[in-house]
């Protein structure tokens, strides 16, 4: 039996959350438009949380970081926990794309997309995600 794709679900990457929080970010308007009109489920990989917290605190201040954590606690953004199997697959991806220096966070986004059957990634990182060839589909659809 073939892979079932979750067309009504999308994984979100760090850059889009930063863009949503920062009105001066080049991706802010298009990210906001997408989030306001998207009718499906947006899922955050657990590995993006520390990266987002660091960036929010560093560039927008501690209040921005706390607001993000509060949104998670209030379940405004579903979080998918990364498993040991996902970490193993992430390591394979990191090794396979060593020339691009794909880090753990991006690799886990891809690993989760494979496990969950999601082919759409909400990201500002076109360089890494357009280069990776996932196991479950010909390519990842990068939005917005």
Rosetta silent file (secondary structure, phi, psi, omega in degrees, C-alpha in Angstrom):
SEQUENCE: XXXXXXXXXXXXXXXXXXXXXXXXXXXXXXXXXXXXXXXXXXXXXXXXXXXXXXXXXXXXXXXXXXXXXXXXXXXXXXXXXXXXXXXXXXXXXXXXXXXXXXXXXXXXXXXXXXXXXXXXXXXXXXXXXXXXXXXXXXXXXXXX
SCORE:     score description
SCORE:     0.000 S_00000001
   1 L     0.000  138.226 -177.086    0.000    0.000    0.000 S_00000001
   2 L   -76.683  171.017  179.537    1.338    3.477   -0.903 S_00000001
   3 L   -68.581  133.108  174.556    2.054    6.431    1.336 S_00000001
   4 L   -90.763  124.662 -179.663   -1.006    8.376    2.447 S_00000001
   5 L   -94.543  139.843  179.069   -0.423   12.109    2.150 S_00000001
   6 L   -94.884   87.313 -174.345   -1.913   14.514    4.640 S_00000001
   7 L   -71.536  -19.156 -179.199   -2.999   17.286    2.285 S_00000001
   8 L   -97.599   13.975  178.664   -4.691   19.280    5.033 S_00000001
   9 E  -126.735  150.307  179.932   -1.576   19.417    7.221 S_00000001
  10 E  -144.409  142.842  174.633    1.616   21.419    6.950 S_00000001
  11 E   -93.719  140.765  179.827    4.800   21.536    9.007 S_00000001
  12 E  -108.009  140.851  179.505    6.084   24.952   10.041 S_00000001
  13 L  -104.425  165.521 -175.988    9.751   25.880   10.252 S_00000001
  14 H   -51.307  -49.970 -172.877   11.466   28.398   12.527 S_00000001
  15 H   -56.386  -35.137 -178.551   11.782   31.257   10.055 S_00000001
  16 H   -71.109  -39.078  178.294    8.051   31.633    9.499 S_00000001
  17 H   -65.601  -40.156  176.005    7.295   31.915   13.206 S_00000001
  18 H   -62.452  -44.237  179.556   10.018   34.547   13.533 S_00000001
  19 H   -61.763  -39.516  178.784    8.575   36.356   10.508 S_00000001
  20 H   -64.683  -35.165 -178.424    5.089   36.291   12.016 S_00000001
  21 H   -80.067  -25.507 -173.258    6.411   37.831   15.244 S_00000001
  22 L  -111.750  103.164 -177.324    8.594   40.453   13.555 S_00000001
  23 L   -62.255  -19.628  179.415    6.680   42.983   11.430 S_00000001
  24 L   -88.294   -5.615 -179.650    9.947   44.197    9.900 S_00000001
  25 L   -68.727  139.284 -179.136   10.854   40.718    8.608 S_00000001
  26 L   -59.571  -26.280 -178.583   10.844   40.382    4.802 S_00000001
  27 L   -93.885   -0.642 -172.554    8.614   37.291    5.104 S_00000001
  28 H   -57.994  -56.293 -173.999    6.116   38.856    7.554 S_00000001
  29 H   -62.348  -46.726 -178.184    3.320   39.909    5.185 S_00000001
  30 H   -68.846  -33.053  177.082    3.251   36.794    3.013 S_00000001
  31 H   -67.887  -43.605  179.190    3.477   34.535    6.098 S_00000001
  32 H   -63.079  -44.735  177.459    0.654   36.394    7.809 S_00000001
  33 H   -58.756  -44.294 -178.798   -1.537   36.213    4.685 S_00000001
  34 H   -62.462  -50.453 -177.180   -0.900   32.485    4.405 S_00000001
  35 H   -60.930  -39.503 -179.174   -1.666   31.743    8.078 S_00000001
  36 H   -67.263  -28.153 -175.825   -4.858   33.824    7.988 S_00000001
  37 H  -104.193  -15.860 -177.123   -6.211   31.978    4.942 S_00000001
  38 L   -71.368  128.224 -176.263   -4.907   28.427    5.461 S_00000001
  39 L   -97.028   -6.636 -177.606   -7.726   26.091    6.514 S_00000001
  40 L   -89.612 -166.392 -178.042   -5.610   23.073    7.399 S_00000001
  41 E   -99.763  125.606  176.673   -3.588   22.087   10.451 S_00000001
  42 E   -98.671  126.171 -175.846   -0.188   23.723   11.020 S_00000001
  43 E  -118.931  135.089  178.130    2.176   21.516   13.058 S_00000001
  44 E  -102.799  123.325  171.920    5.407   22.576   14.775 S_00000001
  45 E   -64.548  140.338 -176.876    8.211   20.022   15.140 S_00000001
  46 L   -59.003  -27.232 -176.957    9.399   20.012   18.764 S_00000001
  47 L   -70.302  -17.998 -179.846   12.965   20.759   17.656 S_00000001
  48 H   -79.776  -17.121 -174.123   12.096   24.246   16.418 S_00000001
  49 H   -60.134  -52.991  179.347   11.017   25.424   19.888 S_00000001
  50 H   -61.735  -37.593  179.626   14.469   26.148   21.411 S_00000001
  51 H   -63.848  -44.204  178.747   15.652   27.778   18.178 S_00000001
  52 H   -64.109  -46.028 -179.845   12.588   30.032   18.060 S_00000001
  53 H   -58.802  -44.674  178.689   12.895   30.931   21.750 S_00000001
  54 H   -60.052  -48.450 -176.654   16.535   31.890   21.323 S_00000001
  55 H   -67.465  -41.576  178.889   15.830   34.015   18.249 S_00000001
  56 H   -62.346  -46.620 -178.723   12.757   35.708   19.713 S_00000001
  57 H   -64.077  -43.976 -177.106   14.560   36.556   22.945 S_00000001
  58 H   -67.077  -45.097 -171.801   17.696   37.745   21.156 S_00000001
  59 H   -99.973  -27.418 -177.787   16.059   39.862   18.448 S_00000001
  60 H  -118.733   -9.664  175.596   12.620   40.806   19.824 S_00000001
  61 L   102.301  167.263 -175.826   13.103   40.472   23.582 S_00000001
  62 H   -63.679  -28.710  178.643   11.916   38.245   26.416 S_00000001
  63 H   -64.905  -38.109  178.622    8.259   39.254   26.048 S_00000001
  64 H   -65.411  -41.041  177.968    8.194   37.825   22.513 S_00000001
  65 H   -62.670  -47.089 -179.540    9.689   34.572   23.749 S_00000001
  66 H   -62.954  -38.394  178.111    7.135   34.313   26.565 S_00000001
  67 H   -63.281  -39.484  177.699    4.266   35.065   24.179 S_00000001
  68 H   -64.171  -47.301  178.949    5.411   32.222   21.924 S_00000001
  69 H   -61.094  -40.402  178.183    5.630   29.764   24.835 S_00000001
  70 H   -61.225  -39.102  178.632    2.195   30.887   26.003 S_00000001
  71 H   -63.785  -34.448  177.428    0.777   30.148   22.537 S_00000001
  72 H   -70.471  -44.321 -179.782    2.186   26.622   22.785 S_00000001
  73 H   -61.195  -37.151  179.084    0.811   26.096   26.296 S_00000001
  74 L   -81.914    4.769  176.957   -2.605   27.270   25.075 S_00000001
  75 L    60.595   33.256  176.192   -2.323   24.762   22.199 S_00000001
  76 L   -75.533  -21.877  178.266   -2.629   27.421   19.523 S_00000001
  77 L  -133.446  109.692  178.913    0.104   25.605   17.597 S_00000001
  78 E   -61.962  139.868  179.856    0.175   21.802   17.754 S_00000001
  79 E  -113.018  131.399  175.652    3.617   20.374   18.513 S_00000001
  80 E  -104.803  120.995 -179.358    4.810   17.023   17.149 S_00000001
  81 L   -73.601  139.282  177.570    7.456   15.406   19.298 S_00000001
  82 L   -84.244  130.999 -179.015   10.538   14.084   17.521 S_00000001
  83 L   -93.550  170.358  174.594   11.176   10.396   18.215 S_00000001
  84 H   -61.551  -35.923  177.093   14.461    8.498   18.380 S_00000001
  85 H   -64.302  -40.375  176.922   13.610    7.053   14.972 S_00000001
  86 H   -62.418  -40.143  178.249   13.147   10.583   13.647 S_00000001
  87 H   -63.044  -40.334  177.226   16.559   11.501   15.075 S_00000001
  88 H   -61.690  -44.533  178.020   18.097    8.504   13.298 S_00000001
  89 H   -65.844  -37.115  178.322   16.521    9.562   10.008 S_00000001
  90 H   -61.736  -41.068  177.849   17.632   13.150   10.679 S_00000001
  91 H   -62.974  -40.789  176.083   21.206   11.989   11.066 S_00000001
  92 H   -58.791  -44.217 -179.790   20.962   10.173    7.709 S_00000001
  93 H   -64.641  -44.297  179.627   19.714   13.400    6.107 S_00000001
  94 H   -60.166  -40.573  178.911   22.471   15.467    7.750 S_00000001
  95 H   -71.024  -41.575 -177.953   25.110   13.060    6.444 S_00000001
  96 H   -65.694  -30.697 -177.933   23.585   12.810    2.965 S_00000001
  97 L  -115.868   36.902 -178.346   23.487   16.598    2.612 S_00000001
  98 H   -58.281  -33.821  179.879   26.692   17.420    4.499 S_00000001
  99 H   -64.195  -23.729  178.218   27.796   19.731    1.681 S_00000001
 100 H   -94.473   -5.580 -178.019   24.766   21.944    2.414 S_00000001
 101 L    54.630   48.539  176.196   25.334   21.845    6.182 S_00000001
 102 L   -72.808  122.056 -176.654   21.743   20.894    6.892 S_00000001
 103 L   -86.421  178.430 -176.901   21.391   21.079   10.644 S_00000001
 104 H   -58.660  -44.065 -176.602   19.345   19.053   13.077 S_00000001
 105 H   -60.751  -51.117  179.608   16.296   21.322   13.049 S_00000001
 106 H   -63.490  -39.527  179.776   15.857   21.239    9.264 S_00000001
 107 H   -63.772  -37.903  179.057   16.629   17.524    9.155 S_00000001
 108 H   -71.396  -30.974  174.850   13.960   16.777   11.757 S_00000001
 109 H   -60.750  -44.288  178.949   11.415   18.794    9.780 S_00000001
 110 H   -66.296  -45.123  179.928   12.103   16.502    6.818 S_00000001
 111 H   -59.922  -42.172  177.997   12.075   13.355    8.974 S_00000001
 112 H   -67.381  -37.481  178.456    8.716   14.330   10.466 S_00000001
 113 H   -60.773  -38.940  178.603    7.311   15.112    7.032 S_00000001
 114 H   -66.997  -49.044 -177.732    8.231   11.582    5.987 S_00000001
 115 H   -63.398  -39.423 -176.286    6.803    9.917    9.098 S_00000001
 116 H   -89.168   -6.786 -179.321    3.571   11.925    9.046 S_00000001
 117 L    70.275   34.506  179.661    3.122   11.799    5.260 S_00000001
 118 L  -105.478  127.542 -178.480    3.176   15.580    4.945 S_00000001
 119 L  -105.302   -2.681 -177.690    4.625   17.043    1.759 S_00000001
 120 E  -108.526  131.814  178.884    4.091   20.754    2.528 S_00000001
 121 E  -123.514  128.484  175.885    6.535   22.831    4.569 S_00000001
 122 E   -91.960  103.741 -170.505    5.845   26.396    5.644 S_00000001
 123 L  -151.738  153.660  170.714    9.345   27.861    5.474 S_00000001
 124 L   -98.362   -7.145 -176.153   11.495   30.769    4.424 S_00000001
 125 L   -89.939   83.417  179.470   14.445   28.384    3.930 S_00000001
 126 H   -74.332  -32.628 -174.976   14.302   27.607    0.231 S_00000001
 127 H   -60.470  -53.202 -176.085   17.978   26.624    0.014 S_00000001
 128 H   -75.583  -49.753 -172.836   17.883   23.575    2.276 S_00000001
 129 H   -71.890  -24.131  176.415   14.347   22.300    1.799 S_00000001
 130 H   -78.267  -20.590 -179.247   14.403   22.539   -2.000 S_00000001
 131 H   -84.252  -30.330 -175.416   17.604   20.459   -2.104 S_00000001
 132 L   -76.025  133.826  175.899   16.435   17.561    0.081 S_00000001
 133 L  -104.760  103.513 -178.384   14.728   14.655   -1.653 S_00000001
 134 L   -71.451  161.783 -178.933   12.373   13.065    0.887 S_00000001
 135 L   -76.620  -25.673 -169.479   11.555    9.358    0.853 S_00000001
 136 L   -95.890   -8.237 -179.903    7.783    9.776    0.777 S_00000001
 137 L  -158.555  163.041 -177.373    7.288   12.132   -2.173 S_00000001
 138 L   -60.944  -36.147  179.464    9.223   13.493   -5.178 S_00000001
 139 L  -162.555  163.669  176.918    9.865   16.845   -3.467 S_00000001
 140 L   -88.127  139.374  175.671    8.618   19.025   -0.647 S_00000001
 141 E   -88.764  118.325 -174.942    6.153   21.776   -1.479 S_00000001
 142 E   -99.494  124.353 -178.310    7.516   24.962    0.066 S_00000001
 143 E  -125.689  161.221    0.469    5.044   27.604    1.150 S_00000001
 144 L   -79.254    0.000    0.000    4.120   30.447    1.363 S_00000001
